[in-house]
Amino acid sequence: MNREQEAFFAMALKVKNYGTKNAAAMTAVPAVNAVYTQLGTYITQLIAADSGSRADLTGYAVAKLAKRQAVETLAFKVSNAITSYAVMNDDPVLRKRADFAASKWRGMSEDELVTQASIIENLAPAGAALAPYGAAAADVTALNTAITNYLDAISDPTLAIDQRKSDNKQVIAIIGSVRALFEDKLDVLMRSFAVNSPVVYNLYESARAIDINGSVEGALVTVSVPPATTMTVHTATAYDADTFYTVESQGQVRCSSAFRRRQTMKGLIRCFWRRVKRGRGWRLTWRRRVLFWW
């Protein structure tokens, strides 16, 4: 979920908890209980979808690489043994089909690796014929298992990405359902308490409010302006909605401020601040917002 969705989810969870704690006070309108039950179901579904959308997929790639390396190692070992076997048995055709360098195995695509490793497995003579050349029958069996494991892992990262995309879409859909539940049912039902139980209704309204979450970083620019002085305190090359200015009076009288845009210099904004009465001056602080507010 993005920050806006997280803020909405926090509000929905707050409303659900409010309903749990105040269930006895809302028995005067029996239909409310069923709507709160539906809200709880949506929240459970939303948590499950959000868990999937946040899943770390790096493990799939790591597991896939490990299984590929197992195929490469065993195929190289068995192919070397078959090549030696072919040389000693004067079989140039078998030698040409089985002779692969280690770099060749590492450079193969996924499909080519599976195909060539399967060919090597099928070329291996039965029994212990390869034992004198460094590969036992167990190695051929292990190669077959490694190929099967790698085949199962090839599509795992892609399938995991597809599942995460699906979960992200599900998050949007469930939030839409929760929003509709609030606007079409729960908000309407809770207005029944506005007259007879204003405290219950006011608490619900408070729970329905989306909390404002934000933070600012430290001041980027701090300028002290002497009294009765006109000064350019900051120049921006382009408008930035996330830049804020804080004016701090250092005297006992109020100060006035004004922004002016220079038409002759496109995109240039000059800020003119003027202290119009006597005093000790004032301070301008420029900060940039790092989290958005909703």
Disulfide bonds with the S-S distance in Angstrom:
none
